[in-house]
């Protein structure tokens, strides 16, 4: 969102996610759905996986 240079209000509008929902989820109140992540990624012109934390660290091939 910051890298895309837009406010939470604008992101909520463009991603079709209610502002209150976006704000709550950004603050950790609940998880984003896959559809919400896809919409947000599309609006921000990033790949959806870039919005998700990696639970497995990348390891060098042996």
Backbone as CSV, one residue per row, in Angstrom:
resi,resn,N_x,N_y,N_z,CA_x,CA_y,CA_z,C_x,C_y,C_z
1,UNK,0.836,-1.181,0.000,0.000,0.000,0.000,0.876,1.237,0.000
2,UNK,1.825,1.295,0.911,2.724,2.449,0.966,3.548,2.514,-0.309
3,UNK,4.085,1.363,-0.738,4.891,1.330,-1.965,4.058,1.724,-3.173
4,UNK,2.765,1.426,-3.147,1.890,1.796,-4.259,1.482,3.259,-4.172
5,UNK,1.804,3.917,-3.053,1.528,5.338,-2.905,0.064,5.690,-2.767
6,UNK,-0.689,4.877,-2.022,-2.104,5.202,-1.853,-2.529,5.051,-0.401
7,UNK,-3.600,5.706,-0.078,-4.138,5.660,1.282,-4.942,4.384,1.485
8,UNK,-5.220,4.090,2.740,-6.078,2.939,3.044,-7.464,3.147,2.450
9,UNK,-7.939,4.375,2.455,-9.264,4.662,1.906,-9.308,4.329,0.417
10,UNK,-8.296,4.775,-0.315,-8.249,4.519,-1.759,-8.079,3.029,-2.032
11,UNK,-7.220,2.361,-1.274,-7.019,0.927,-1.444,-8.325,0.184,-1.204
12,UNK,-9.025,0.528,-0.157,-10.297,-0.123,0.147,-11.276,0.046,-1.010
13,UNK,-11.356,1.243,-1.555,-12.266,1.508,-2.681,-11.889,0.674,-3.897
14,UNK,-10.615,0.718,-4.273,-10.183,0.037,-5.497,-10.216,-1.484,-5.372
15,UNK,-9.989,-2.003,-4.161,-9.984,-3.450,-3.955,-11.367,-3.984,-3.582
16,UNK,-12.336,-3.103,-3.499,-13.715,-3.497,-3.141,-13.769,-4.211,-1.789
17,UNK,-13.030,-3.660,-0.829,-13.025,-4.166,0.543,-13.501,-3.004,1.419
18,UNK,-14.521,-3.216,2.232,-14.960,-2.120,3.101,-13.799,-1.561,3.923
19,UNK,-13.764,-0.238,4.072,-12.665,0.406,4.796,-12.494,-0.174,6.190
20,UNK,-13.591,-0.343,6.926,-13.501,-0.861,8.296,-12.874,-2.258,8.311
21,UNK,-13.207,-3.072,7.325,-12.650,-4.421,7.217,-11.158,-4.359,6.930
22,UNK,-10.773,-3.541,5.956,-9.359,-3.392,5.611,-8.559,-2.904,6.810
23,UNK,-9.054,-1.893,7.470,-8.356,-1.329,8.621,-8.190,-2.370,9.727
24,UNK,-9.259,-3.094,10.039,-9.195,-4.122,11.089,-8.178,-5.202,10.736
25,UNK,-8.177,-5.640,9.486,-7.278,-6.716,9.072,-5.829,-6.243,9.005
26,UNK,-5.603,-5.013,8.607,-4.244,-4.476,8.601,-3.687,-4.348,10.019
27,UNK,-4.575,-4.134,10.989,-4.150,-4.041,12.384,-4.049,-5.408,13.044
28,UNK,-4.325,-6.469,12.298,-4.193,-7.822,12.833,-5.436,-8.347,13.517
29,UNK,-6.565,-7.679,13.325,-7.809,-8.101,13.966,-8.360,-9.406,13.436
30,UNK,-8.059,-9.705,12.189,-8.452,-10.975,11.577,-7.636,-11.149,10.304
31,UNK,-7.752,-12.317,9.709,-6.968,-12.638,8.515,-7.673,-12.180,7.244
32,UNK,-6.873,-11.900,6.223,-7.416,-11.585,4.905,-7.841,-12.875,4.218
33,UNK,-8.895,-12.805,3.442,-9.283,-13.950,2.617,-8.379,-13.979,1.389
34,UNK,-8.360,-15.094,0.708,-7.564,-15.212,-0.517,-8.056,-14.199,-1.546
35,UNK,-9.345,-14.066,-1.668,-9.920,-13.110,-2.634,-9.476,-11.685,-2.298
36,UNK,-9.508,-11.323,-1.027,-9.071,-9.981,-0.626,-7.606,-9.766,-0.967
37,UNK,-6.769,-10.761,-0.683,-5.347,-10.641,-1.022,-5.149,-10.499,-2.523
38,UNK,-5.896,-11.249,-3.311,-5.785,-11.165,-4.773,-6.180,-9.764,-5.249
39,UNK,-7.247,-9.234,-4.711,-7.700,-7.888,-5.107,-6.678,-6.822,-4.713
40,UNK,-6.168,-6.917,-3.501,-5.190,-5.940,-3.026,-3.915,-6.020,-3.858
41,UNK,-3.462,-7.222,-4.142,-2.267,-7.392,-4.973,-2.475,-6.779,-6.355
42,UNK,-3.642,-7.012,-6.922,-3.948,-6.462,-8.248,-3.915,-4.936,-8.223
43,UNK,-4.551,-4.354,-7.229,-4.590,-2.890,-7.101,-3.190,-2.311,-6.907
44,UNK,-2.364,-3.019,-6.145,-1.007,-2.533,-5.851,0.026,-2.965,-6.891
45,UNK,-0.427,-3.701,-7.913,0.455,-4.176,-8.991,1.627,-4.999,-8.452
46,UNK,1.313,-5.910,-7.538,2.319,-6.830,-7.000,1.769,-8.250,-7.107
47,UNK,2.653,-9.213,-6.967,2.219,-10.607,-6.964,1.629,-10.930,-5.591
48,UNK,0.538,-11.691,-5.573,-0.124,-11.982,-4.292,0.802,-12.570,-3.229
49,UNK,1.740,-13.421,-3.624,2.609,-14.040,-2.616,3.479,-13.009,-1.895
50,UNK,3.697,-11.857,-2.509,4.517,-10.832,-1.861,3.806,-10.208,-0.654
51,UNK,2.503,-10.421,-0.545,1.736,-9.888,0.576,1.670,-10.851,1.758
52,UNK,2.161,-12.059,1.549,2.082,-13.096,2.582,3.462,-13.342,3.185
53,UNK,3.511,-13.476,4.507,4.809,-13.800,5.115,5.199,-15.227,4.787
54,UNK,6.476,-15.442,4.619,6.957,-16.777,4.352,7.090,-17.530,5.677
55,UNK,6.461,-18.686,5.764,6.567,-19.462,7.000,7.736,-20.436,6.949
56,UNK,8.292,-20.623,5.761,9.458,-21.479,5.599,10.574,-20.656,4.973
57,UNK,11.685,-20.491,5.684,12.787,-19.692,5.121,13.372,-20.356,3.884
58,UNK,13.784,-19.540,2.955,14.428,-20.059,1.747,15.787,-20.632,2.137
59,UNK,16.078,-21.820,1.655,17.358,-22.462,1.941,18.106,-22.685,0.645
60,UNK,19.391,-22.584,0.720,20.228,-22.843,-0.455,20.159,-24.330,-0.786
61,UNK,20.147,-24.639,-2.074,20.129,-26.037,-2.496,21.432,-26.700,-2.079
62,UNK,21.324,-27.921,-1.595,22.533,-28.640,-1.137,23.309,-29.213,-2.300
